[in-house]
Amino acid sequence: MRKTYKIEVDCPTCAQKLEDCASATAGVEKATVNLMTQKLAIQAEKEEQDRIIQEIADKMKKIDDDVVIYF
């Protein structure tokens, strides 16, 4: 299942960090960040979506505290 989340990312480097973090998270089949639309799209099993987005948010707080994911 593909799900899209609104995000706040200020620069291309931060967007790439978020995409890399999301892609490396267990259970994620594919992750993409669109800096222009401020969206994070994640392809994963429906049952895992809540756990995955929370894990990504927690990891990103350690990497870059300015990145915000709305879920």
All heavy atoms as a GROMACS GRO file, in nm:
protein
  559
    1MET      N    1   0.084  -0.117   0.000
    1MET     CA    2   0.000   0.000   0.000
    1MET      C    3   0.089   0.124   0.000
    1MET      O    4   0.189   0.130   0.070
    1MET     CB    5  -0.089   0.000   0.124
    1MET     CG    6  -0.174   0.121   0.136
    1MET     SD    7  -0.274   0.113   0.286
    1MET     CE    8  -0.338   0.276   0.284
    2ARG      N    9   0.049   0.223  -0.075
    2ARG     CA   10   0.122   0.350  -0.081
    2ARG      C   11   0.046   0.454  -0.001
    2ARG      O   12  -0.074   0.470  -0.017
    2ARG     CB   13   0.134   0.395  -0.226
    2ARG     CG   14   0.217   0.519  -0.244
    2ARG     CD   15   0.237   0.546  -0.393
    2ARG     NE   16   0.326   0.657  -0.412
    2ARG     CZ   17   0.286   0.780  -0.439
    2ARG    NH1   18   0.158   0.808  -0.451
    2ARG    NH2   19   0.374   0.876  -0.457
    3LYS      N   20   0.118   0.522   0.087
    3LYS     CA   21   0.058   0.626   0.168
    3LYS      C   22   0.147   0.750   0.161
    3LYS      O   23   0.268   0.739   0.162
    3LYS     CB   24   0.041   0.579   0.313
    3LYS     CG   25  -0.045   0.671   0.395
    3LYS     CD   26  -0.090   0.604   0.522
    3LYS     CE   27  -0.179   0.699   0.600
    3LYS     NZ   28  -0.226   0.640   0.723
    4THR      N   29   0.084   0.868   0.158
    4THR     CA   30   0.156   0.993   0.147
    4THR      C   31   0.136   1.076   0.273
    4THR      O   32   0.024   1.083   0.326
    4THR     CB   33   0.106   1.072   0.024
    4THR    OG1   34   0.120   0.990  -0.092
    4THR    CG2   35   0.186   1.199   0.004
    5TYR      N   36   0.244   1.138   0.319
    5TYR     CA   37   0.242   1.221   0.440
    5TYR      C   38   0.291   1.361   0.406
    5TYR      O   39   0.384   1.378   0.328
    5TYR     CB   40   0.334   1.161   0.547
    5TYR     CG   41   0.294   1.023   0.589
    5TYR    CD1   42   0.346   0.912   0.524
    5TYR    CD2   43   0.206   1.005   0.695
    5TYR    CE1   44   0.308   0.784   0.564
    5TYR    CE2   45   0.169   0.877   0.734
    5TYR     CZ   46   0.220   0.767   0.668
    5TYR     OH   47   0.184   0.641   0.706
    6LYS      N   48   0.230   1.460   0.468
    6LYS     CA   49   0.277   1.598   0.455
    6LYS      C   50   0.401   1.612   0.543
    6LYS      O   51   0.406   1.558   0.652
    6LYS     CB   52   0.169   1.695   0.502
    6LYS     CG   53   0.208   1.840   0.488
    6LYS     CD   54   0.093   1.931   0.522
    6LYS     CE   55   0.126   2.077   0.524
    6LYS     NZ   56   0.248   2.125   0.474
    7ILE      N   57   0.500   1.685   0.491
    7ILE     CA   58   0.625   1.706   0.563
    7ILE      C   59   0.665   1.853   0.557
    7ILE      O   60   0.610   1.928   0.476
    7ILE     CB   61   0.740   1.619   0.506
    7ILE    CG1   62   0.763   1.651   0.357
    7ILE    CG2   63   0.712   1.472   0.527
    7ILE    CD1   64   0.885   1.584   0.297
    8GLU      N   65   0.759   1.891   0.642
    8GLU     CA   66   0.825   2.021   0.633
    8GLU      C   67   0.974   1.995   0.622
    8GLU      O   68   1.035   1.943   0.716
    8GLU     CB   69   0.797   2.106   0.756
    8GLU     CG   70   0.663   2.174   0.755
    8GLU     CD   71   0.646   2.267   0.872
    8GLU    OE1   72   0.743   2.331   0.916
    8GLU    OE2   73   0.532   2.274   0.922
    9VAL      N   74   1.029   2.026   0.505
    9VAL     CA   75   1.171   2.008   0.478
    9VAL      C   76   1.220   2.135   0.411
    9VAL      O   77   1.158   2.183   0.316
    9VAL     CB   78   1.194   1.886   0.385
    9VAL    CG1   79   1.340   1.868   0.354
    9VAL    CG2   80   1.138   1.760   0.446
   10ASP      N   81   1.331   2.190   0.460
   10ASP     CA   82   1.378   2.320   0.412
   10ASP      C   83   1.472   2.314   0.293
   10ASP      O   84   1.481   2.411   0.217
   10ASP     CB   85   1.449   2.395   0.525
   10ASP     CG   86   1.355   2.429   0.639
   10ASP    OD1   87   1.234   2.440   0.614
   10ASP    OD2   88   1.404   2.444   0.753
   11CYS      N   89   1.546   2.206   0.279
   11CYS     CA   90   1.649   2.205   0.175
   11CYS      C   91   1.660   2.067   0.109
   11CYS      O   92   1.614   1.968   0.165
   11CYS     CB   93   1.784   2.245   0.233
   11CYS     SG   94   1.851   2.125   0.350
   12PRO      N   95   1.722   2.061  -0.009
   12PRO     CA   96   1.738   1.933  -0.078
   12PRO      C   97   1.818   1.830   0.002
   12PRO      O   98   1.789   1.711  -0.003
   12PRO     CB   99   1.813   1.970  -0.207
   12PRO     CG  100   1.784   2.114  -0.227
   12PRO     CD  101   1.769   2.173  -0.091
   13THR      N  102   1.915   1.876   0.078
   13THR     CA  103   1.995   1.783   0.160
   13THR      C  104   1.909   1.716   0.266
   13THR      O  105   1.918   1.594   0.286
   13THR     CB  106   2.113   1.857   0.225
   13THR    OG1  107   2.194   1.916   0.123
   13THR    CG2  108   2.197   1.763   0.309
   14CYS      N  109   1.825   1.793   0.331
   14CYS     CA  110   1.734   1.737   0.433
   14CYS      C  111   1.634   1.642   0.369
   14CYS      O  112   1.602   1.537   0.427
   14CYS     CB  113   1.661   1.848   0.506
   14CYS     SG  114   1.769   1.956   0.601
   15ALA      N  115   1.585   1.676   0.252
   15ALA     CA  116   1.491   1.589   0.181
   15ALA      C  117   1.558   1.456   0.148
   15ALA      O  118   1.497   1.350   0.164
   15ALA     CB  119   1.442   1.657   0.055
   16GLN      N  120   1.683   1.461   0.106
   16GLN     CA  121   1.755   1.337   0.074
   16GLN      C  122   1.780   1.254   0.200
   16GLN      O  123   1.769   1.132   0.197
   16GLN     CB  124   1.888   1.368   0.004
   16GLN     CG  125   1.959   1.245  -0.047
   16GLN     CD  126   1.876   1.172  -0.152
   16GLN    OE1  127   1.835   1.232  -0.250
   16GLN    NE2  128   1.852   1.044  -0.131
   17LYS      N  129   1.813   1.320   0.310
   17LYS     CA  130   1.831   1.248   0.437
   17LYS      C  131   1.703   1.176   0.477
   17LYS      O  132   1.706   1.061   0.521
   17LYS     CB  133   1.871   1.345   0.548
   17LYS     CG  134   2.011   1.395   0.541
   17LYS     CD  135   2.038   1.492   0.656
   17LYS     CE  136   2.172   1.559   0.647
   17LYS     NZ  137   2.192   1.656   0.757
   18LEU      N  138   1.589   1.244   0.461
   18LEU     CA  139   1.461   1.184   0.495
   18LEU      C  140   1.431   1.065   0.405
   18LEU      O  141   1.390   0.959   0.452
   18LEU     CB  142   1.349   1.288   0.488
   18LEU     CG  143   1.207   1.237   0.511
   18LEU    CD1  144   1.195   1.167   0.646
   18LEU    CD2  145   1.108   1.353   0.500
   19GLU      N  146   1.454   1.082   0.276
   19GLU     CA  147   1.429   0.972   0.182
   19GLU      C  148   1.520   0.853   0.213
   19GLU      O  149   1.473   0.738   0.213
   19GLU     CB  150   1.449   1.019   0.039
   19GLU     CG  151   1.410   0.914  -0.064
   19GLU     CD  152   1.408   0.970  -0.203
   19GLU    OE1  153   1.327   1.060  -0.231
   19GLU    OE2  154   1.489   0.923  -0.285
   20ASP      N  155   1.646   0.878   0.240
   20ASP     CA  156   1.739   0.770   0.275
   20ASP      C  157   1.697   0.700   0.403
   20ASP      O  158   1.701   0.577   0.412
   20ASP     CB  159   1.881   0.824   0.290
   20ASP     CG  160   1.941   0.872   0.159
   20ASP    OD1  161   1.885   0.839   0.051
   20ASP    OD2  162   2.043   0.943   0.164
   21CYS      N  163   1.658   0.777   0.503
   21CYS     CA  164   1.614   0.722   0.631
   21CYS      C  165   1.490   0.635   0.612
   21CYS      O  166   1.483   0.524   0.663
   21CYS     CB  167   1.585   0.836   0.729
   21CYS     SG  168   1.520   0.783   0.887
   22ALA      N  169   1.394   0.686   0.538
   22ALA     CA  170   1.270   0.611   0.514
   22ALA      C  171   1.298   0.483   0.435
   22ALA      O  172   1.246   0.376   0.469
   22ALA     CB  173   1.169   0.699   0.441
   23SER      N  174   1.382   0.494   0.334
   23SER     CA  175   1.414   0.377   0.251
   23SER      C  176   1.485   0.267   0.330
   23SER      O  177   1.468   0.149   0.302
   23SER     CB  178   1.501   0.418   0.133
   23SER     OG  179   1.431   0.505   0.048
   24ALA      N  180   1.563   0.307   0.429
   24ALA     CA  181   1.640   0.211   0.509
   24ALA      C  182   1.559   0.151   0.624
   24ALA      O  183   1.607   0.062   0.694
   24ALA     CB  184   1.764   0.279   0.565
   25THR      N  185   1.438   0.197   0.645
   25THR     CA  186   1.355   0.147   0.754
   25THR      C  187   1.294   0.012   0.717
   25THR      O  188   1.243  -0.007   0.606
   25THR     CB  189   1.242   0.249   0.786
   25THR    OG1  190   1.304   0.373   0.823
   25THR    CG2  191   1.155   0.202   0.901
   26ALA      N  192   1.301  -0.082   0.811
   26ALA     CA  193   1.249  -0.217   0.788
   26ALA      C  194   1.101  -0.211   0.752
   26ALA      O  195   1.022  -0.141   0.815
   26ALA     CB  196   1.268  -0.301   0.913
   27GLY      N  197   1.064  -0.284   0.647
   27GLY     CA  198   0.926  -0.292   0.604
   27GLY      C  199   0.890  -0.197   0.490
   27GLY      O  200   0.786  -0.210   0.428
   28VAL      N  201   0.978  -0.102   0.461
   28VAL     CA  202   0.952  -0.006   0.354
   28VAL      C  203   0.999  -0.066   0.221
   28VAL      O  204   1.114  -0.104   0.206
   28VAL     CB  205   1.025   0.129   0.378
   28VAL    CG1  206   1.009   0.222   0.260
   28VAL    CG2  207   0.972   0.194   0.505
   29GLU      N  208   0.906  -0.076   0.126
   29GLU     CA  209   0.940  -0.126  -0.006
   29GLU      C  210   1.000  -0.014  -0.092
   29GLU      O  211   1.094  -0.038  -0.167
   29GLU     CB  212   0.816  -0.183  -0.074
   29GLU     CG  213   0.759  -0.303  -0.001
   29GLU     CD  214   0.622  -0.344  -0.053
   29GLU    OE1  215   0.589  -0.312  -0.170
   29GLU    OE2  216   0.548  -0.408   0.023
   30LYS      N  217   0.943   0.105  -0.079
   30LYS     CA  218   0.991   0.220  -0.156
   30LYS      C  219   0.951   0.347  -0.083
   30LYS      O  220   0.841   0.356  -0.028
   30LYS     CB  221   0.930   0.220  -0.296
   30LYS     CG  222   0.980   0.332  -0.384
   30LYS     CD  223   0.920   0.324  -0.523
   30LYS     CE  224   0.974   0.437  -0.608
   30LYS     NZ  225   0.914   0.436  -0.741
   31ALA      N  226   1.039   0.446  -0.082
   31ALA     CA  227   1.011   0.575  -0.021
   31ALA      C  228   1.062   0.686  -0.112
   31ALA      O  229   1.171   0.675  -0.166
   31ALA     CB  230   1.076   0.587   0.116
   32THR      N  231   0.980   0.789  -0.129
   32THR     CA  232   1.022   0.904  -0.208
   32THR      C  233   0.980   1.033  -0.138
   32THR      O  234   0.874   1.038  -0.074
   32THR     CB  235   0.961   0.903  -0.350
   32THR    OG1  236   0.820   0.895  -0.339
   32THR    CG2  237   1.012   0.788  -0.432
   33VAL      N  238   1.064   1.134  -0.149
   33VAL     CA  239   1.035   1.266  -0.094
   33VAL      C  240   1.028   1.364  -0.209
   33VAL      O  241   1.117   1.365  -0.295
   33VAL     CB  242   1.144   1.310   0.007
   33VAL    CG1  243   1.123   1.454   0.049
   33VAL    CG2  244   1.142   1.218   0.129
   34ASN      N  245   0.924   1.446  -0.211
   34ASN     CA  246   0.912   1.551  -0.311
   34ASN      C  247   0.926   1.683  -0.238
   34ASN      O  248   0.837   1.723  -0.162
   34ASN     CB  249   0.778   1.541  -0.383
   34ASN     CG  250   0.769   1.638  -0.498
   34ASN    OD1  251   0.806   1.756  -0.485
   34ASN    ND2  252   0.719   1.591  -0.610
   35LEU      N  253   1.038   1.750  -0.257
   35LEU     CA  254   1.067   1.876  -0.190
   35LEU      C  255   0.969   1.985  -0.232
   35LEU      O  256   0.926   2.065  -0.149
   35LEU     CB  257   1.211   1.918  -0.220
   35LEU     CG  258   1.261   2.046  -0.155
   35LEU    CD1  259   1.258   2.034  -0.002
   35LEU    CD2  260   1.402   2.079  -0.202
   36MET      N  261   0.932   1.989  -0.358
   36MET     CA  262   0.842   2.093  -0.408
   36MET      C  263   0.702   2.085  -0.347
   36MET      O  264   0.644   2.186  -0.312
   36MET     CB  265   0.831   2.086  -0.561
   36MET     CG  266   0.964   2.115  -0.630
   36MET     SD  267   1.022   2.282  -0.601
   36MET     CE  268   0.907   2.373  -0.700
   37THR      N  269   0.649   1.963  -0.334
   37THR     CA  270   0.514   1.948  -0.280
   37THR      C  271   0.513   1.921  -0.130
   37THR      O  272   0.406   1.913  -0.070
   37THR     CB  273   0.439   1.833  -0.351
   37THR    OG1  274   0.509   1.709  -0.328
   37THR    CG2  275   0.424   1.860  -0.499
   38GLN      N  276   0.635   1.904  -0.072
   38GLN     CA  277   0.649   1.876   0.071
   38GLN      C  278   0.570   1.750   0.110
   38GLN      O  279   0.489   1.748   0.202
   38GLN     CB  280   0.601   1.995   0.154
   38GLN     CG  281   0.685   2.121   0.135
   38GLN     CD  282   0.821   2.109   0.204
   38GLN    OE1  283   0.828   2.103   0.324
   38GLN    NE2  284   0.926   2.107   0.126
   39LYS      N  285   0.599   1.640   0.036
   39LYS     CA  286   0.532   1.512   0.060
   39LYS      C  287   0.634   1.398   0.070
   39LYS      O  288   0.734   1.396  -0.001
   39LYS     CB  289   0.436   1.479  -0.055
   39LYS     CG  290   0.331   1.583  -0.083
   39LYS     CD  291   0.208   1.560  -0.006
   39LYS     CE  292   0.111   1.671  -0.041
   39LYS     NZ  293  -0.019   1.652  -0.006
   40LEU      N  294   0.602   1.305   0.158
   40LEU     CA  295   0.677   1.180   0.172
   40LEU      C  296   0.582   1.068   0.136
   40LEU      O  297   0.474   1.057   0.195
   40LEU     CB  298   0.726   1.162   0.316
   40LEU     CG  299   0.774   1.022   0.358
   40LEU    CD1  300   0.899   0.983   0.281
   40LEU    CD2  301   0.799   1.017   0.507
   41ALA      N  302   0.617   0.987   0.037
   41ALA     CA  303   0.536   0.873  -0.004
   41ALA      C  304   0.608   0.746   0.037
   41ALA      O  305   0.728   0.730   0.009
   41ALA     CB  306   0.511   0.875  -0.153
   42ILE      N  307   0.534   0.656   0.102
   42ILE     CA  308   0.591   0.530   0.148
   42ILE      C  309   0.508   0.414   0.095
   42ILE      O  310   0.386   0.413   0.109
   42ILE     CB  311   0.594   0.523   0.302
   42ILE    CG1  312   0.683   0.634   0.357
   42ILE    CG2  313   0.640   0.387   0.350
   42ILE    CD1  314   0.681   0.643   0.505
   43GLN      N  315   0.578   0.317   0.038
   43GLN     CA  316   0.516   0.194  -0.008
   43GLN      C  317   0.550   0.086   0.094
   43GLN      O  318   0.668   0.055   0.115
   43GLN     CB  319   0.571   0.156  -0.146
   43GLN     CG  320   0.513   0.030  -0.204
   43GLN     CD  321   0.394   0.058  -0.292
   43GLN    OE1  322   0.382   0.168  -0.344
   43GLN    NE2  323   0.308  -0.039  -0.307
   44ALA      N  324   0.447   0.033   0.162
   44ALA     CA  325   0.468  -0.071   0.264
   44ALA      C  326   0.336  -0.142   0.290
   44ALA      O  327   0.230  -0.096   0.247
   44ALA     CB  328   0.519  -0.008   0.393
   45GLU      N  329   0.344  -0.252   0.363
   45GLU     CA  330   0.222  -0.324   0.401
   45GLU      C  331   0.133  -0.234   0.485
   45GLU      O  332   0.182  -0.161   0.572
   45GLU     CB  333   0.258  -0.450   0.482
   45GLU     CG  334   0.329  -0.556   0.402
   45GLU     CD  335   0.243  -0.615   0.293
   45GLU    OE1  336   0.121  -0.634   0.314
   45GLU    OE2  337   0.297  -0.641   0.183
   46LYS      N  338   0.004  -0.240   0.461
   46LYS     CA  339  -0.092  -0.153   0.530
   46LYS      C  340  -0.082  -0.167   0.682
   46LYS      O  341  -0.086  -0.068   0.755
   46LYS     CB  342  -0.234  -0.187   0.485
   46LYS     CG  343  -0.340  -0.101   0.546
   46LYS     CD  344  -0.478  -0.137   0.496
   46LYS     CE  345  -0.582  -0.046   0.559
   46LYS     NZ  346  -0.716  -0.078   0.511
   47GLU      N  347  -0.066  -0.288   0.730
   47GLU     CA  348  -0.059  -0.314   0.874
   47GLU      C  349   0.064  -0.253   0.939
   47GLU      O  350   0.068  -0.232   1.059
   47GLU     CB  351  -0.062  -0.465   0.903
   47GLU     CG  352  -0.182  -0.538   0.849
   47GLU     CD  353  -0.171  -0.570   0.700
   47GLU    OE1  354  -0.059  -0.591   0.649
   47GLU    OE2  355  -0.275  -0.573   0.634
   48GLU      N  356   0.167  -0.227   0.861
   48GLU     CA  357   0.294  -0.177   0.912
   48GLU      C  358   0.308  -0.025   0.903
   48GLU      O  359   0.401   0.032   0.959
   48GLU     CB  360   0.410  -0.241   0.835
   48GLU     CG  361   0.422  -0.390   0.855
   48GLU     CD  362   0.468  -0.424   0.996
   48GLU    OE1  363   0.571  -0.369   1.039
   48GLU    OE2  364   0.402  -0.504   1.061
   49GLN      N  365   0.217   0.043   0.834
   49GLN     CA  366   0.231   0.186   0.807
   49GLN      C  367   0.248   0.269   0.935
   49GLN      O  368   0.336   0.356   0.940
   49GLN     CB  369   0.110   0.238   0.728
   49GLN     CG  370   0.106   0.194   0.585
   49GLN     CD  371   0.200   0.273   0.496
   49GLN    OE1  372   0.256   0.375   0.533
   49GLN    NE2  373   0.219   0.224   0.375
   50ASP      N  374   0.166   0.247   1.036
   50ASP     CA  375   0.174   0.327   1.158
   50ASP      C  376   0.308   0.309   1.229
   50ASP      O  377   0.370   0.406   1.272
   50ASP     CB  378   0.060   0.292   1.254
   50ASP     CG  379  -0.076   0.336   1.202
   50ASP    OD1  380  -0.081   0.427   1.115
   50ASP    OD2  381  -0.177   0.280   1.247
   51ARG      N  382   0.353   0.185   1.239
   51ARG     CA  383   0.482   0.158   1.303
   51ARG      C  384   0.596   0.220   1.223
   51ARG      O  385   0.686   0.284   1.278
   51ARG     CB  386   0.507   0.007   1.315
   51ARG     CG  387   0.645  -0.025   1.374
   51ARG     CD  388   0.689  -0.168   1.349
   51ARG     NE  389   0.701  -0.207   1.212
   51ARG     CZ  390   0.806  -0.180   1.133
   51ARG    NH1  391   0.907  -0.109   1.178
   51ARG    NH2  392   0.810  -0.223   1.008
   52ILE      N  393   0.589   0.206   1.092
   52ILE     CA  394   0.695   0.256   1.006
   52ILE      C  395   0.708   0.407   1.013
   52ILE      O  396   0.817   0.460   1.030
   52ILE     CB  397   0.672   0.209   0.860
   52ILE    CG1  398   0.702   0.058   0.850
   52ILE    CG2  399   0.757   0.288   0.762
   52ILE    CD1  400   0.661  -0.005   0.719
   53ILE      N  401   0.597   0.480   1.003
   53ILE     CA  402   0.606   0.627   1.003
   53ILE      C  403   0.655   0.678   1.138
   53ILE      O  404   0.730   0.774   1.146
   53ILE     CB  405   0.475   0.693   0.957
   53ILE    CG1  406   0.498   0.840   0.920
   53ILE    CG2  407   0.367   0.680   1.062
   53ILE    CD1  408   0.590   0.863   0.805
   54GLN      N  409   0.615   0.612   1.245
   54GLN     CA  410   0.663   0.652   1.378
   54GLN      C  411   0.814   0.627   1.390
   54GLN      O  412   0.887   0.710   1.442
   54GLN     CB  413   0.588   0.576   1.488
   54GLN     CG  414   0.625   0.621   1.626
   54GLN     CD  415   0.588   0.765   1.652
   54GLN    OE1  416   0.472   0.803   1.639
   54GLN    NE2  417   0.684   0.849   1.689
   55GLU      N  418   0.859   0.514   1.338
   55GLU     CA  419   1.002   0.482   1.342
   55GLU      C  420   1.082   0.582   1.258
   55GLU      O  421   1.189   0.628   1.301
   55GLU     CB  422   1.024   0.340   1.289
   55GLU     CG  423   1.165   0.291   1.305
   55GLU     CD  424   1.182   0.146   1.266
   55GLU    OE1  425   1.087   0.066   1.284
   55GLU    OE2  426   1.291   0.111   1.217
   56ILE      N  427   1.032   0.618   1.141
   56ILE     CA  428   1.100   0.717   1.056
   56ILE      C  429   1.107   0.851   1.127
   56ILE      O  430   1.211   0.916   1.130
   56ILE     CB  431   1.029   0.730   0.920
   56ILE    CG1  432   1.044   0.601   0.839
   56ILE    CG2  433   1.084   0.851   0.842
   56ILE    CD1  434   0.956   0.593   0.717
   57ALA      N  435   0.997   0.894   1.188
   57ALA     CA  436   0.994   1.022   1.260
   57ALA      C  437   1.094   1.022   1.375
   57ALA      O  438   1.166   1.120   1.396
   57ALA     CB  439   0.853   1.050   1.311
   58ASP      N  440   1.100   0.912   1.449
   58ASP     CA  441   1.195   0.902   1.561
   58ASP      C  442   1.340   0.909   1.512
   58ASP      O  443   1.423   0.978   1.571
   58ASP     CB  444   1.173   0.773   1.639
   58ASP     CG  445   1.040   0.771   1.715
   58ASP    OD1  446   0.979   0.879   1.732
   58ASP    OD2  447   0.998   0.661   1.755
   59LYS      N  448   1.370   0.836   1.404
   59LYS     CA  449   1.506   0.838   1.348
   59LYS      C  450   1.543   0.977   1.298
   59LYS      O  451   1.655   1.023   1.320
   59LYS     CB  452   1.517   0.740   1.231
   59LYS     CG  453   1.522   0.595   1.269
   59LYS     CD  454   1.538   0.515   1.141
   59LYS     CE  455   1.529   0.368   1.161
   59LYS     NZ  456   1.541   0.295   1.033
   60MET      N  457   1.449   1.044   1.233
   60MET     CA  458   1.478   1.176   1.176
   60MET      C  459   1.502   1.280   1.285
   60MET      O  460   1.580   1.372   1.266
   60MET     CB  461   1.367   1.222   1.082
   60MET     CG  462   1.373   1.160   0.944
   60MET     SD  463   1.535   1.172   0.862
   60MET     CE  464   1.556   1.349   0.846
   61LYS      N  465   1.437   1.268   1.398
   61LYS     CA  466   1.461   1.362   1.508
   61LYS      C  467   1.606   1.356   1.554
   61LYS      O  468   1.662   1.457   1.597
   61LYS     CB  469   1.367   1.333   1.627
   61LYS     CG  470   1.226   1.378   1.605
   61LYS     CD  471   1.222   1.529   1.595
   61LYS     CE  472   1.084   1.576   1.559
   61LYS     NZ  473   1.079   1.714   1.518
   62LYS      N  474   1.667   1.238   1.544
   62LYS     CA  475   1.807   1.222   1.581
   62LYS      C  476   1.901   1.273   1.472
   62LYS      O  477   2.010   1.321   1.501
   62LYS     CB  478   1.838   1.075   1.609
   62LYS     CG  479   1.764   1.021   1.730
   62LYS     CD  480   1.789   0.874   1.746
   62LYS     CE  481   1.704   0.820   1.860
   62LYS     NZ  482   1.711   0.675   1.869
   63ILE      N  483   1.858   1.265   1.347
   63ILE     CA  484   1.942   1.306   1.234
   63ILE      C  485   1.931   1.457   1.207
   63ILE      O  486   2.030   1.525   1.192
   63ILE     CB  487   1.903   1.227   1.106
   63ILE    CG1  488   1.932   1.079   1.126
   63ILE    CG2  489   1.976   1.281   0.985
   63ILE    CD1  490   1.875   0.989   1.018
   64ASP      N  491   1.807   1.506   1.201
   64ASP     CA  492   1.784   1.648   1.170
   64ASP      C  493   1.654   1.690   1.237
   64ASP      O  494   1.545   1.657   1.191
   64ASP     CB  495   1.776   1.669   1.019
   64ASP     CG  496   1.776   1.815   0.980
   64ASP    OD1  497   1.732   1.898   1.062
   64ASP    OD2  498   1.818   1.846   0.868
   65ASP      N  499   1.666   1.764   1.343
   65ASP     CA  500   1.551   1.804   1.425
   65ASP      C  501   1.455   1.899   1.354
   65ASP      O  502   1.343   1.919   1.399
   65ASP     CB  503   1.601   1.867   1.555
   65ASP     CG  504   1.498   1.863   1.665
   65ASP    OD1  505   1.412   1.774   1.662
   65ASP    OD2  506   1.505   1.950   1.754
   66ASP      N  507   1.496   1.960   1.242
   66ASP     CA  508   1.412   2.054   1.169
   66ASP      C  509   1.311   1.988   1.077
   66ASP      O  510   1.219   2.054   1.030
   66ASP     CB  511   1.498   2.151   1.089
   66ASP     CG  512   1.578   2.246   1.178
   66ASP    OD1  513   1.533   2.270   1.292
   66ASP    OD2  514   1.683   2.293   1.134
   67VAL      N  515   1.328   1.862   1.047
   67VAL     CA  516   1.237   1.790   0.958
   67VAL      C  517   1.113   1.751   1.037
   67VAL      O  518   1.122   1.693   1.145
   67VAL     CB  519   1.304   1.664   0.898
   67VAL    CG1  520   1.204   1.584   0.818
   67VAL    CG2  521   1.422   1.703   0.812
   68VAL      N  522   0.995   1.783   0.981
   68VAL     CA  523   0.868   1.751   1.047
   68VAL      C  524   0.786   1.663   0.955
   68VAL      O  525   0.774   1.689   0.836
   68VAL     CB  526   0.789   1.881   1.079
   68VAL    CG1  527   0.656   1.848   1.144
   68VAL    CG2  528   0.870   1.975   1.165
   69ILE      N  529   0.728   1.557   1.013
   69ILE     CA  530   0.639   1.467   0.941
   69ILE      C  531   0.503   1.475   1.011
   69ILE      O  532   0.494   1.453   1.131
   69ILE     CB  533   0.688   1.322   0.941
   69ILE    CG1  534   0.830   1.313   0.884
   69ILE    CG2  535   0.592   1.232   0.863
   69ILE    CD1  536   0.895   1.176   0.901
   70TYR      N  537   0.398   1.504   0.935
   70TYR     CA  538   0.263   1.511   0.991
   70TYR      C  539   0.192   1.379   0.965
   70TYR      O  540   0.178   1.337   0.850
   70TYR     CB  541   0.185   1.626   0.927
   70TYR     CG  542   0.246   1.760   0.956
   70TYR    CD1  543   0.329   1.823   0.863
   70TYR    CD2  544   0.222   1.823   1.077
   70TYR    CE1  545   0.386   1.945   0.890
   70TYR    CE2  546   0.281   1.946   1.105
   70TYR     CZ  547   0.362   2.007   1.012
   70TYR     OH  548   0.420   2.128   1.039
   71PHE      N  549   0.150   1.314   1.072
   71PHE     CA  550   0.076   1.187   1.059
   71PHE      C  551  -0.028   1.173   1.166
   71PHE      O  552  -0.037   1.248   1.257
   71PHE     CB  553   0.169   1.066   1.055
   71PHE     CG  554   0.264   1.054   1.170
   71PHE    CD1  555   0.234   0.973   1.278
   71PHE    CD2  556   0.386   1.123   1.171
   71PHE    CE1  557   0.324   0.960   1.384
   71PHE    CE2  558   0.475   1.109   1.274
   71PHE     CZ  559   0.444   1.029   1.381
   0.00000   0.00000   0.00000
